[in-house]
């Protein structure tokens, strides 16, 4: 599970960098940042739920 989350986080970082490099794609950077934060939150919630079961 963490492997998929790390791959997604890297993808969102790359999307954000591309969005900031090309001025016309600033919207892409914003989407990348939102998806990065969403993926982090999802991962932490999932990890907390897993620890609560154990």
C-alpha positions in Angstrom: 0.0 0.0 0.0 2.8 2.4 0.9 4.5 1.8 -2.4 1.4 3.0 -4.3 1.1 6.1 -2.1 4.8 6.9 -2.6 4.5 6.6 -6.4 1.4 8.8 -6.3 3.2 11.4 -4.2 6.1 11.5 -6.6 3.7 11.8 -9.5 2.0 14.8 -7.9 5.3 16.5 -7.1 6.4 16.1 -10.7 3.0 17.5 -11.9 3.4 20.5 -9.5 7.0 21.2 -10.7 5.9 21.1 -14.4 3.0 23.4 -13.5 5.3 26.0 -11.9 7.9 25.8 -14.6 5.5 26.6 -17.4 3.5 29.7 -16.5 0.5 28.7 -18.6 0.1 25.5 -16.6 -0.2 27.0 -13.2 -3.5 25.3 -12.8 -1.6 22.0 -13.1 0.6 23.0 -10.2 -2.5 23.7 -8.0 -4.1 20.4 -8.9 -0.8 18.6 -8.1 -0.5 20.3 -4.7 -4.1 19.4 -3.8 -3.7 15.8 -4.9 -0.4 15.6 -3.0 -2.0 16.8 0.2 -5.1 14.5 -0.3 -2.9 11.5 -0.8 -0.9 12.2 2.3 -4.1 12.6 4.4 -5.5 9.4 2.9 -2.3 7.5 3.8 -2.2 8.8 7.3 -5.9 8.0 7.9 -5.4 4.5 6.5 -2.3 3.9 8.6 -4.1 5.1 11.8 -7.1 2.8 11.1 -4.7 -0.1 10.6 -3.0 0.6 13.9 -6.3 0.9 15.7 -7.3 -2.6 14.6 -4.1 -4.2 15.9 
